[in-house]
Amino acid sequence: MALIVVGAVVILGGAFVTYKILATGLVFGGDNEQTTSYSEIDPIPGLISFWSFDQDPDYSIDGRTIMDSVDSNHGRQFNTQKVNAVIGLGLKFNSNDKSYVKISDNNNLDFSGDFAISLWVKRGARSGENGLVTKWAELGNTNQYINERSYSLTIDKDNKFRLSINENGRSSGLRYVISDKPMVNGKWYHVAGVNKNKTLSLFVNGIEQESRVVFSGNIYQGKADLILGASNTGNRARFTGILDEVKIYGEAPSIEQIRANGGCETLRGEYCVCGNVIGSECIDPNKLVECKNNYQSGQADLSSFLGCTQVFNEYVNANGGCENLPGEYCGCGSVVGVECDDPNKLVECKNNYQSGQADLSGFLGCTQVFNNYVNNSGGCENLHGSYCVCGSVIGVECDDPAKYQECQNNYQNGQATLQQFMGCSQVYNESQQ
């Protein structure tokens, strides 16, 4: 897919699709043009309960109730606090204060087959096992809370997200999938756990972590309450951090549907996680390059790359455009200015400018970065001939005989120096060996 971002410009090779960042969302052009706003969210069938934490900022009239926006599965909170989060307010938990939310057992929270859980989570300064959404009781003072394991979404002892189900309520019935890498404290993650056709799947920031058939029977329909921020009726695996937009589905929606109702494409780009880059970091051109590389290598999806690009573009535009910033902030077609210390990137930028895929300011910014690098390195004579600019020819192009001849002509008519011609000759001679 080819991709152009208006402002700071990014283009990727493949089939051609263009889009531009607008205040309301993204506009995709091509054969079938359509507009998608961040506020347009398609409903997902099977949504059973949704705790947004936005209603009643001071909880309910009694100061203790967490409201379910969809059904009557309201929760009783213990020592939690409403704080700003991803979308509106979220709920802050502190393990030292024994914070959790208890939602009484209800038939519509028991699943024999397909279901899904999705949420936003940011953990505080804590490690080890944390309960996020659990219907999972192992120990207790009454038989009601012994061997009543059904399902849970947690952070395990290795700091990885884990979706678990249980076939018989006992330890022998445990089945689970986990995330690829440990999570990082202080970072927002969108986590979705799905059970579909007896296959468990776990997604973090829209990227599949693990998916496999893990059991053959039904999920145990236990009597334990549903707990947010802990496990085992709130007395184990207590969580420190913030939860937001907690949803439970009685069907197994596609990950595209789940992400459209909680992924980064419904929010501002700051919330997109692009591989190991958090969207809010993308005001740094080096982070945008890192994100681009992650997308091209398959470590990030398109929506995350779009979000990172949005953040970068808005920063550049808010600061008067790339002509008012160092060249590192200029987008030149498929090249981010900071990459232009590489002569191959300068050639790519030049080609983009000549083909109309980049504007003059983007090309000038890229050239500025390249010249600064060459000058700071003692000039092209102290570098490989690839870095010598011979009139209209960049040294790296001199493996092409026509470009080599063009450089020779430039030298003979005084448009290039001897040193530049020698650099071009070095590249040409090496290509002939």
C-alpha positions as CSV (number, residue, x, y, z in Angstrom):
1,M,0.0,0.0,0.0
2,A,1.4,3.4,-0.9
3,L,0.7,6.0,1.7
4,I,0.9,9.8,1.6
5,V,0.4,12.0,4.6
6,V,-0.3,15.6,3.7
7,G,1.9,18.0,5.6
8,A,4.8,15.9,6.7
9,V,4.7,13.3,4.0
10,V,5.1,9.5,4.3
11,I,4.7,7.1,1.4
12,L,5.1,3.4,1.5
13,G,5.5,1.1,-1.5
14,G,2.7,-1.0,-2.9
15,A,-0.9,-0.4,-4.0
16,F,-1.7,3.2,-3.9
17,V,-4.0,4.7,-1.2
18,T,-3.7,8.3,-0.1
19,Y,-5.0,9.9,3.1
20,K,-4.7,13.2,4.9
21,I,-5.0,14.0,8.6
22,L,-8.1,16.1,9.4
23,A,-9.3,17.5,12.7
24,T,-12.2,15.0,12.7
25,G,-10.3,11.9,11.6
26,L,-8.9,10.3,8.4
27,V,-9.9,10.7,4.8
28,F,-9.0,7.8,2.6
29,G,-8.8,8.4,-1.2
30,G,-8.5,6.2,-4.2
31,D,-11.1,4.1,-6.0
32,N,-13.5,4.1,-3.1
33,E,-13.2,7.3,-1.0
34,Q,-14.6,7.2,2.4
35,T,-14.4,9.3,5.6
36,T,-13.9,7.8,9.0
37,S,-14.1,10.0,12.1
38,Y,-12.6,9.1,15.5
39,S,-16.1,9.6,17.0
40,E,-17.8,7.1,14.7
41,I,-17.8,3.8,16.5
42,D,-19.6,0.7,15.1
43,P,-21.6,-1.2,17.8
44,I,-20.4,-4.7,18.6
45,P,-23.2,-7.3,19.0
46,G,-23.2,-9.2,22.3
47,L,-22.0,-6.4,24.6
48,I,-23.2,-7.5,28.0
49,S,-21.6,-5.1,30.4
50,F,-19.6,-1.9,30.0
51,W,-18.0,-0.1,32.9
52,S,-16.7,3.2,31.4
53,F,-16.3,4.8,34.9
54,D,-17.5,8.1,33.4
55,Q,-21.0,8.2,34.9
56,D,-21.4,9.8,38.3
57,P,-17.9,11.2,38.9
58,D,-18.4,10.8,42.6
59,Y,-19.7,7.2,42.0
60,S,-23.4,6.8,42.7
61,I,-25.6,8.6,45.2
62,D,-24.2,6.3,47.9
63,G,-20.7,7.0,46.9
64,R,-19.8,3.3,46.4
65,T,-21.5,2.1,43.2
66,I,-19.7,1.7,39.8
67,M,-22.4,1.8,37.1
68,D,-22.8,-0.7,34.2
69,S,-23.8,1.4,31.1
70,V,-25.4,-1.6,29.4
71,D,-27.0,-3.8,32.0
72,S,-27.6,-3.9,35.7
73,N,-24.2,-5.5,36.6
74,H,-23.3,-2.5,38.8
75,G,-20.3,-2.9,41.0
76,R,-19.4,-2.0,44.6
77,Q,-16.1,-0.2,44.8
78,F,-13.7,-0.4,47.7
79,N,-11.0,2.3,48.1
80,T,-10.8,3.2,44.4
81,Q,-10.5,6.7,42.9
82,K,-11.8,8.3,39.7
83,V,-9.0,9.9,37.6
84,N,-8.5,11.1,34.1
85,A,-7.8,8.2,31.8
86,V,-7.9,7.2,28.1
87,I,-11.5,8.2,27.4
88,G,-12.9,10.5,30.1
89,L,-12.5,9.1,33.5
90,G,-10.9,5.8,34.6
91,L,-10.7,4.0,37.9
92,K,-7.5,4.0,39.9
93,F,-6.6,1.1,42.2
94,N,-3.9,0.9,44.9
95,S,-3.0,-2.6,46.2
96,N,-1.8,-1.0,49.5
97,D,-5.3,0.3,50.1
98,K,-6.9,-3.1,49.1
99,S,-8.7,-1.5,46.2
100,Y,-11.1,-3.5,44.0
101,V,-14.6,-3.6,42.6
102,K,-17.0,-6.4,43.3
103,I,-19.8,-7.2,40.8
104,S,-22.2,-9.8,42.1
105,D,-22.5,-13.1,40.2
106,N,-25.1,-13.0,37.5
107,N,-26.2,-15.6,34.9
108,N,-25.3,-13.3,32.0
109,L,-21.7,-13.2,33.3
110,D,-21.4,-17.0,33.0
111,F,-20.3,-18.3,29.6
112,S,-20.3,-21.8,28.3
113,G,-18.6,-20.9,25.1
114,D,-17.8,-17.7,23.1
115,F,-17.1,-14.5,25.0
116,A,-14.6,-11.6,25.0
117,I,-13.1,-9.1,27.5
118,S,-11.5,-5.8,26.4
119,L,-10.1,-2.9,28.5
120,W,-7.5,-0.2,28.8
121,V,-4.9,-0.6,31.5
122,K,-1.9,1.3,32.9
123,R,-0.1,-0.3,35.8
124,G,1.7,1.7,38.4
125,A,4.9,0.8,40.3
126,R,4.3,-2.8,40.9
127,S,5.4,-6.2,39.6
128,G,4.1,-9.7,39.8
129,E,0.5,-11.1,39.5
130,N,-2.3,-8.6,39.2
131,G,-6.0,-9.3,38.6
132,L,-7.7,-7.0,36.1
133,V,-11.0,-8.7,35.4
134,T,-11.5,-12.0,37.2
135,K,-14.3,-14.5,37.9
136,W,-11.9,-16.7,39.6
137,A,-12.1,-17.8,43.2
138,E,-9.6,-20.4,44.6
139,L,-9.7,-20.0,48.3
140,G,-12.2,-18.6,50.8
141,N,-14.1,-19.0,54.1
142,T,-17.1,-20.7,52.5
143,N,-17.5,-23.4,49.9
144,Q,-18.9,-20.8,47.6
145,Y,-15.4,-19.4,47.0
146,I,-13.4,-22.7,46.8
147,N,-12.7,-24.0,43.3
148,E,-14.9,-21.5,41.6
149,R,-12.6,-20.6,38.7
150,S,-14.3,-19.5,35.5
151,Y,-12.3,-16.9,33.5
152,S,-9.9,-14.1,34.1
153,L,-7.8,-11.4,32.4
154,T,-4.7,-10.8,34.5
155,I,-1.0,-9.7,34.5
156,D,1.0,-12.8,35.5
157,K,4.0,-13.2,37.7
158,D,6.3,-12.6,34.7
159,N,4.5,-9.3,34.0
160,K,2.8,-10.6,30.9
161,F,-0.9,-10.3,30.1
162,R,-2.8,-13.6,30.4
163,L,-6.3,-14.7,29.5
164,S,-7.4,-17.8,31.4
165,I,-10.4,-20.1,31.4
166,N,-11.3,-23.1,33.5
167,E,-13.2,-26.2,32.5
168,N,-14.0,-27.6,35.9
169,G,-13.4,-24.9,38.4
170,R,-10.3,-26.7,39.8
171,S,-6.6,-26.3,39.1
172,S,-6.7,-29.2,36.7
173,G,-9.0,-27.4,34.4
174,L,-6.8,-24.4,33.8
175,R,-6.2,-23.3,30.2
176,Y,-4.6,-20.0,29.1
177,V,-2.8,-17.8,26.6
178,I,-0.2,-15.1,27.3
179,S,1.4,-12.1,25.7
180,D,4.7,-12.2,23.9
181,K,6.5,-9.7,26.0
182,P,6.3,-8.3,29.6
183,M,4.3,-5.1,29.9
184,V,5.9,-1.9,31.0
185,N,4.7,0.0,34.1
186,G,3.3,3.5,33.4
187,K,2.3,2.8,29.8
188,W,-1.3,2.4,28.5
189,Y,-2.2,-0.8,26.8
190,H,-5.4,-1.9,25.1
191,V,-5.9,-5.6,25.9
192,A,-8.6,-7.9,24.4
193,G,-9.1,-11.5,25.3
194,V,-11.4,-13.6,23.0
195,N,-12.7,-17.2,23.3
196,K,-14.2,-18.2,19.9
197,N,-15.0,-21.8,18.9
198,K,-13.0,-23.1,21.8
199,T,-10.0,-21.1,20.8
200,L,-8.4,-18.6,23.1
201,S,-6.8,-15.5,21.6
202,L,-5.1,-12.6,23.3
203,F,-4.4,-9.2,21.6
204,V,-2.4,-6.3,23.0
205,N,-2.7,-3.0,21.2
206,G,-4.5,-4.8,18.4
207,I,-1.6,-7.2,17.7
208,E,-2.3,-10.9,18.2
209,Q,-0.1,-12.4,21.0
210,E,-1.2,-16.0,21.1
211,S,-4.1,-18.0,19.7
212,R,-4.7,-21.7,20.1
213,V,-7.2,-24.4,20.8
214,V,-6.7,-25.0,24.5
215,F,-9.8,-26.9,25.7
216,S,-12.5,-29.2,24.6
217,G,-15.3,-28.7,27.1
218,N,-17.4,-25.8,28.4
219,I,-16.2,-23.0,30.6
220,Y,-17.0,-23.7,34.2
221,Q,-20.0,-21.6,35.2
222,G,-19.0,-20.8,38.8
223,K,-20.6,-18.9,41.6
224,A,-17.8,-16.4,42.2
225,D,-18.4,-12.7,41.9
226,L,-16.7,-10.7,39.1
227,I,-13.8,-8.7,40.5
228,L,-12.1,-5.7,38.9
229,G,-8.6,-4.9,40.1
230,A,-8.0,-8.1,42.1
231,S,-8.9,-11.8,42.3
232,N,-10.5,-14.2,44.7
233,T,-13.1,-11.8,46.1
234,G,-10.6,-9.0,46.2
235,N,-8.1,-10.6,48.6
236,R,-5.5,-11.8,46.1
237,A,-3.4,-10.5,43.1
238,R,-4.4,-6.9,43.9
239,F,-3.7,-4.4,41.1
240,T,-2.0,-0.9,41.4
241,G,-2.8,1.3,38.4
242,I,-5.7,2.5,36.3
243,L,-8.4,0.6,34.3
244,D,-10.7,2.2,31.7
245,E,-13.4,1.2,29.3
246,V,-13.9,-2.3,30.7
247,K,-16.2,-4.4,28.4
248,I,-17.5,-7.9,28.5
249,Y,-19.2,-9.5,25.4
250,G,-21.3,-12.7,25.3
251,E,-20.3,-13.3,21.7
252,A,-16.9,-13.4,20.1
253,P,-16.5,-10.3,17.9
254,S,-13.7,-9.9,15.5
255,I,-10.6,-8.1,16.7
256,E,-11.3,-5.4,14.2
257,Q,-14.6,-4.8,16.0
258,I,-13.0,-4.8,19.4
259,R,-10.3,-2.4,18.3
260,A,-12.8,-0.1,16.7
261,N,-14.5,0.2,20.1
262,G,-11.4,0.7,22.1
263,G,-8.3,0.7,19.9
264,C,-6.1,3.6,19.1
265,E,-8.0,4.4,15.8
266,T,-10.9,5.7,17.9
267,L,-8.7,8.0,19.8
268,R,-6.0,10.6,19.2
269,G,-2.7,9.3,17.9
270,E,-1.1,9.8,21.3
271,Y,-2.7,6.5,22.4
272,C,-1.4,4.4,19.5
273,V,1.4,2.0,20.4
274,C,3.6,1.4,17.3
275,G,5.8,-1.5,18.2
276,N,8.0,-0.2,21.0
277,V,6.9,3.5,20.3
278,I,4.1,5.2,22.3
279,G,2.2,7.6,20.1
280,S,2.9,10.6,22.4
281,E,6.6,10.1,21.7
282,C,6.1,10.7,17.9
283,I,6.8,14.4,18.1
284,D,10.4,13.2,17.9
285,P,11.3,12.4,14.2
286,N,13.5,9.5,15.4
287,K,10.5,7.9,17.0
288,L,8.5,8.3,13.8
289,V,11.2,6.6,11.9
290,E,11.3,3.8,14.5
291,C,7.5,3.5,14.2
292,K,7.8,3.4,10.4
293,N,10.3,0.6,10.6
294,N,8.1,-1.3,13.0
295,Y,5.2,-1.0,10.6
296,Q,7.2,-2.1,7.6
297,S,8.6,-5.1,9.5
298,G,5.2,-6.2,10.7
299,Q,5.8,-5.3,14.4
300,A,3.0,-2.6,14.3
301,D,-0.2,-2.3,12.4
302,L,-1.4,0.5,10.0
303,S,-3.6,2.2,12.6
304,S,-0.7,2.6,15.0
305,F,1.5,4.0,12.2
306,L,-1.3,6.5,11.2
307,G,-1.6,7.6,14.9
308,C,2.2,8.2,15.2
309,T,2.2,10.1,11.9
310,Q,-0.8,12.2,13.2
311,V,1.1,13.2,16.3
312,F,4.2,14.1,14.2
313,N,2.3,16.1,11.7
314,E,0.3,18.1,14.3
315,Y,3.6,19.0,16.1
316,V,5.2,20.2,12.8
317,N,2.2,22.2,11.7
318,A,1.8,23.7,15.2
319,N,5.4,24.9,15.0
320,G,5.0,26.7,11.6
321,G,5.9,23.8,9.3
322,C,9.2,22.1,8.6
323,E,10.7,25.2,7.1
324,N,10.6,26.7,10.6
325,L,12.1,23.6,12.3
326,P,15.4,21.8,11.7
327,G,15.4,19.7,8.6
328,E,14.9,16.5,10.7
329,Y,11.2,17.5,10.9
330,C,10.7,17.7,7.2
331,G,8.8,14.8,5.5
332,C,9.9,14.2,2.0
333,G,7.7,11.6,0.5
334,S,8.7,8.3,1.9
335,V,11.6,9.9,3.9
336,V,11.5,11.5,7.3
337,G,14.1,14.3,7.4
338,V,16.1,12.8,10.2
339,E,16.9,9.8,7.9
340,C,18.7,12.1,5.4
341,D,22.1,11.6,6.8
342,D,21.9,8.5,4.6
343,P,22.7,9.4,0.9
344,N,20.3,6.7,-0.3
345,K,17.5,8.5,1.6
346,L,18.5,11.8,0.1
347,V,18.2,10.2,-3.4
348,E,14.8,8.8,-2.4
349,C,13.8,12.3,-1.3
350,K,15.1,13.9,-4.5
351,N,13.1,11.4,-6.6
352,N,10.0,12.1,-4.5
353,Y,10.4,15.8,-5.0
354,Q,10.9,15.5,-8.8
355,S,7.8,13.2,-9.1
356,G,5.7,15.7,-7.1
357,Q,5.3,13.4,-4.1
358,A,7.2,15.9,-1.9
359,D,7.3,19.7,-1.8
360,L,10.4,22.0,-2.0
361,S,10.5,22.6,1.8
362,G,10.7,18.9,2.4
363,F,13.5,18.4,-0.1
364,L,15.4,21.4,1.3
365,G,15.0,20.1,4.9
366,C,16.3,16.7,3.8
367,T,19.3,18.4,2.1
368,Q,20.0,20.4,5.2
369,V,20.3,17.3,7.3
370,F,22.6,15.6,4.7
371,N,24.9,18.7,4.4
372,N,25.1,19.1,8.2
373,Y,26.2,15.4,8.5
374,V,28.8,15.7,5.7
375,N,30.2,19.0,7.1
376,N,30.3,17.7,10.6
377,S,32.2,14.6,9.3
378,G,35.0,16.7,7.7
379,G,33.5,16.9,4.2
380,C,32.9,14.3,1.6
381,E,36.6,13.7,1.2
382,N,36.6,12.1,4.7
383,L,33.7,9.9,3.9
384,H,32.9,7.4,1.2
385,G,32.3,8.8,-2.3
386,S,28.6,8.1,-1.7
387,Y,28.4,11.3,0.3
388,C,29.9,13.5,-2.4
389,V,27.4,15.7,-4.2
390,C,28.6,16.4,-7.7
391,G,26.4,19.2,-9.0
392,S,23.0,17.6,-9.6
393,V,24.3,14.1,-8.8
394,I,24.5,12.5,-5.3
395,G,27.5,10.3,-5.0
396,V,25.6,7.2,-4.2
397,E,23.9,7.4,-7.7
398,C,27.3,7.2,-9.5
399,D,27.0,3.4,-9.9
400,D,24.8,4.5,-12.8
401,P,27.0,5.3,-15.9
402,A,24.6,8.0,-16.9
403,K,24.9,9.7,-13.5
404,Y,28.7,9.3,-13.6
405,Q,28.8,11.1,-17.0
406,E,26.5,13.8,-15.6
407,C,28.9,14.3,-12.7
408,Q,31.9,14.5,-15.1
409,N,30.1,17.1,-17.2
410,N,29.3,19.1,-14.0
411,Y,33.0,19.0,-13.0
412,Q,34.1,20.1,-16.5
413,N,31.8,23.1,-16.6
414,G,32.6,24.2,-13.1
415,Q,29.4,23.0,-11.3
416,A,31.3,20.5,-9.2
417,T,34.7,20.3,-7.5
418,L,37.5,17.8,-8.2
419,Q,37.0,16.2,-4.8
420,Q,33.3,15.7,-5.6
421,F,34.1,14.2,-9.0
422,M,36.7,11.9,-7.4
423,G,34.0,10.7,-4.9
424,C,31.6,9.9,-7.7
425,S,34.4,8.1,-9.6
426,Q,35.1,6.0,-6.5
427,V,31.5,4.8,-6.5
428,Y,31.5,4.2,-10.2
429,N,34.8,2.2,-10.1
430,E,33.6,0.1,-7.2
431,S,30.4,-0.8,-9.1
432,Q,32.5,-2.0,-12.1
433,Q,34.6,-4.4,-10.1
